[in-house]
Amino acid sequence: MSARAQDQLERLLLALPHLAEDTEIPVTELAAIVGCDADTLLGDLEALTSLDRDIAGHVESIELFLTAGSVGARTSHFRRPMRLSRSELAALDLGLGLLLLERPLEERGTVRTVRRKLREASVLPPARVSQGVVTRAEPTPALPVEAEGVPEPHLESFGRLCTAHEERRAVQLTYQRAGAASADVRLVHPWAIVRAHQHVYVVGWCTNATAVRVFRLDRIVQVELDGARFDVPSDFNVDAVLREGRIFSGECPEDELVVHYSPRIARWIAEREQLPLESDGSVTVTWPLADDDWAVRHVLQYGVDATVVSPARIREQVLATLQRLGA
């Protein structure tokens, strides 16, 4: 195929999805969507109608209707635009926006670049004609889903923790535990810094508790480098405190979340967790629980197909969240 014919085919494939039954579009408007001038587009359309045989042997003919300054078509082929429609763009943009909220700082630039390119690839829906009145398409702004800025104190704490981890230096953490009335100071050896389920955690040895503990970055009030040095034990494995991207051991007491999944979705849950289905096709899963917020989000994502069996506080939090959403 010559370069001219290839360009012509691409222009036609871009133009035809905008032409539908009872739809007429001004030639100048359609040419602007395609990215050429009106005369070039008219030449492409005339070349298409002047073919003396069907395209590719068995493709039905395409009927074009050219009026004064407008064009319409009747065809069951080439209905799919080569570029994204507005609804497809909005769905992808929303998904990327939510992904942006979850990804670490160093990966957000790539997500933003993809979002920008997707928006550039969108096309406008065609104008509609009803009783002689033309309704012109208006561009719809993309969904404004953006990642919140990271507070400056968190960035400063993160920088000091990374320095301490690399230099094997202990740190004094002023830490606000979940549910605690006030913060306390701990001397910690930061063995690892990990990201799990939208949060950054410090995993290491707490000299106050004389045990391995996990500290969430957004609960750290202050970080001060200490003169003490440490070595990471050879048998330490950070994966031991992670499961499927979630922290399951830390400063929280040991607890379990028990969820019953309905037969409608149980098959996939059971397959993922390698558990047998119950006689009615449902499945009940026991999860290690270290984060109540995660438990509520996990249950809500499955809607009516997930029921909290225990603990009661999670069931009450799910109900309270639904009531707030309903209000």
N, C-alpha and C positions, 0 to 999 in steps of 0.2 A: 504493500500500500504506500502510495506517495505521501510526502509530508503534507501536501495540500489536502489530499483525500482524508488523511488521518485527522487533521484539524477540523475538516468539515464534519466528519462522523462524530467527533467529540462535541461539537457545537449542537448537532442534532440530538444527541443523547442527553444533553443538558436541557434542551428546549422542550422536547416532546413530553416529559412528565408534567409540565406546567399546562398542557393543553388537554382538556377533558370535555366530556359531554356538556353541552350548554354553557361552555366557558369560552370567552373571547378575551384576548389580551392585546393591548396596543403593541404593535410591532416594535416600537422604540423601547417600550418597557421590557419586553421579552429579550430584546437585544442587549439591554443593560444587564439583565440577570445572567445571560450567557457570557457576556464580556466581549461583544463585538458591535459594529454599527448596524443600523437597520438594513441597509442595502446588502451587506454581506449575508445577514440572516435570511433575507428574502431570496437571495441567490441559492442558499443551501436548501430552503424549502422547495423552491421550484425544481432544483435538481432531483430532489427526492420524488416529486410527483411525476417527473418526466421519465422515470425508469420504465423500460418496456417489459420487465419481468419481475417476479417477486424476489425479494431479498432472501438469500440463503435457501432458495428452492421452495420451501413450504410456509413461509411467513406471509400472513394475510396482508393485503394492501392497507396503506394508511391514507385515510381521507383527510385532506386539508381544506379549510374554508378561509379564503382570503377576501376580506372586505376592505373598505376604505380605511386604511391605517391599522387594521386589526387582523388577528389570525386565530383560528380555532382548529380543532382536529377531532377525528373519531378513529380510535384504534384501541385494540386490547393488548398491544405490545408496548414495550419501552415505558411502562408506567412507573418504574422505579428510578428516582433521580440518582445521578452519579455522585452527587454531593449529599450531605446530611440535610434532612428536613428540620424545621424548627422544633417539632416535638421530639425528634431523635436527639437533637442537640441539647434540648433542655434536660432530657433524661440523663444523657452522658455528663452534662455539666454538673448536674446535681450529684451524681455518683462520684465524680472527681472532686467536687467540693467537700463531700463527706470524707473521702479518702485523705484530702488535704488536712482535715482536722485531726486525723489519726497518725499521720506520718511524722517522723522526726524532722527536726529543722533542716538537716542536710539533704533531705529528699524532697522538700516542698518546692524547690525551684523547678525540678523536672515536672512535677504535677501541674504547676502554674503554666509552664511552657506548653504542655499538652492541651490544657484548657484554652489557651489563647489560639492555638492552631485549629482546634475544633470550632471555635466561634468564627474564625475566618472561613471555614469550610462550609458554613451553613448557607442555605438558600431561602429566599422568600417564597411563601406560597403564592399561587397565581391569583390575579384579580378575578372577581366574579361579576357576572352580568345578570341582573334580574330585572325584567321589565324595562330594559333599556338603561338601567342605572348601573354604572360601574363601581364596584366596591374594591378599592385598591388595597393591596396588602401592606401592612405596616410591620416593620421589624419589632419583634418582642425582645426586650432585654433579657439576657441570661439570668438564671436564678442567682441571687447575690449570696452564695454560700462561700464564706471566706474563713480562713483559720484566724483565731484570735491571736493577738500579739502575745509573746511570752514576756511576763513581767521582768523588769530589769534585775530585781533581787534574785530571781530564779536563775537567770543567765550567769550572774556573778557567782552564785553558789555552785552551779554546774562547772564553771571554769576552775574554781578552787578544788573541787572534788576530783576533777580530771588530773590536775597537777599532783594532788596528794596520791592518787592511785598510781600514776606513772613514776613518781619519786619514792613510792613506798613510805609515805609519811602519814602518821596518825592525824586525825582531825577532831576538833571539839565541835559537836553538833548541838545546836539549840533546836530541839525537836518538839513539835506539837503533835502528840498522838491523837488519833481519832477518838473523840469523846472526852478527852482530857480537859480539865479546867484551865491548865496552864502548861507552858512548855518547860522541859527540863534539859539539862546539859549532859551529854554523853561523850565519852572518849571512844572513838571508833577507828578501826583499821579498815579502810575501803578496799576490800579484795576485788570487787568487780562493780562496774556500773552498767546496768542493763535497762533496756526499754521493754515494757510488757504492758499490753492492753492500754495504750494511750498515756502511759505514765513512765517516768524515769525513776529507777530505784537504785539505791546503793546497797550492795550486799557485802557484809563484812563482819568482823569480830567486834562485839560491843564489850568493852572491859567492865562496864557497869554491871551487865547481866552475865558476864563470863560465858557467852554463847554467841552463835551466829545469829545475826538479826538483819532485817530488811527495812530500809528507810525510804519513804517516798519523797521525791525531790520537792514537790509543792507543799510538803509539811515541814520542811527544813527552814527554820527561821533565820539561822545564821551559821556560817562555816568559818572556823578559824584553824589555820594550820598549826600543828603541834610539833614539838621538837623530837618526839619519839619516832622510832623507825620500826618497820615490821617486815616480815617475809610471808608470802602467801603459802599456806600449807600445800605440799605436793599432792595430797589426796582431795583437795578442794575442787568441786565440780559445780559450776554455777547452774548447770542444767538441772541439778537436783532440786532447785527451788523454783523451777519453771515448769509449766505444763501447758502446751498449746498457746504459748504467748502470754500466759497469765502467771502472776506471782501467787504461789500457794503456801508459802511459809514466810513468817516474818514476825512483826511485833504483835500481830493479832493472835488471840488464843485459838487453838485448834477448834474447828467447827465444820459442819457438813451441811450442804444444801441438797435436799431431796426433791426431785421434780418428776412429776408423772406426765408423760407425753401421750397424746391421743393416737389412735391407730392411723389417723390421716398422715402423720409425719413420723411415727415411731420407727418405721422401717429404716429410714435414713439415719436417725439417731442411734438405733441399735447397731447398724452396720459400722458407723464411725467409732462407737465405743466398744464394739465387739461384745455385745450383750444379747441374750436370747429374748425374743418377744414373749409377752404374756399370752394367755389363751385367747384373749379378745383382740390381740393385735397391737396392744399398747406396750409401753416400756417405761420403767421407772429407773432413773439414774441418780446415783449419789455422787455429788461433786465435793471436792475439798473447798472450803469457803474461807477466804481471807479478806474479801472485799464485798461489803453489802451492796454498794452501788453497782458493781459488776453483776451481782446476782439479780438485782431488779432489772437491769438492762437485758440480761440473758433471757429472763422469763418473758418480758414484754415483747421481745422480737418474735416470739412464736404465737402471740395472741391467745385465743381461746384454746389452742392446742397444747398449752403447757400449764400445769397446775402445781403450785408449791405445796408439797406435803409437809415439809418442815425446813427450817425453824419457823415458828409463828411470826417472828418479827419481820422476816422477809415477806411473808404473805401480807402482813399489814402494810408494809412499805409499797408493795405492788398495788394494793387497793388504794392507798393514799395518792400514789402517782396517777392512777387512772381517774380518780376523782378530780385532781387538779387539772388534768387534761380536759376532762368533760366540762369543767367550769370555764 
